[in-house]
Amino acid sequence: MIRLDLDKLRQDLPLLPEGEPDLPEGVAHSSVIMPVFHKNGQDGFLLQKRNPNLAAHPGQISFPGGVKEPEDPSLLETALREWNEEMGAAKEDLSVIGNYKGQLTHTGFHITPFLAQYSGDFLFQINPEEVERVIQLEFDRLWTVPFYSIQGRRRPEGPYLEVFYFDLEEGMLWGATARIIVDFLRDHSSFSRTPELRTPNLAVAPYLDPSK
């Protein structure tokens, strides 16, 4: 069973509303909420499945969040605003614990994740234009669902990358969100599962169809 020690995480994680020092220049700065919940004796993350008609990342499973707008006073406020707009839940349902390490994506975004404890009633008034459904991902499911990775370089001169995939019943969890989850659980829980290495078999995202 994967359980998080939230008291220890409050001690170990910094709370930096503006994100990490020296954020990279020339990229779009964005942030997400990592909402951890406890229900029926299990810990997990609340995720959203994006509307399949969206222009950006249609149908993908992700944390609530988005790009910082000029009127947002901080990256933390960006994440909380997006939480409210996308999930239809009050930011008062969250107790922000701290920052997790940022992720730089190949599409030119830097993502600052904020871990937060969710204490609401699980009755979400989602924005259907952006969100198809809310997913309650219990951590223990990650021990048993199909787990894959692909490895390599997008360009010969580029960095060596590993992309993770969890084949959930709700859809494929992959990309930056899967990377954040795997890294976080490896750093702060007992999760130690090794993915099955696969060869990319799609020319476009998500680059892997496990059924082929």
Secondary structure, DSSP 8 states (H G I E B T S, - for coil): -----HHHHHHHS---TT-SSS--SSSEEEEEEEEEEEETTEEEEEEEEE-TT-SSSTT-EE-SEEE--TT-SSHHHHHHHHHHHHH---GGGEEEEEE---EE-TTSEEEEEEEEEE-S-S-----TTTEEEEEEEEGGGGGTS-EEEEEE-SSTTS--EEEEEEEETTEEEEHHHHHHHHHHHHHHSS-----EE-----SSTT---TT-
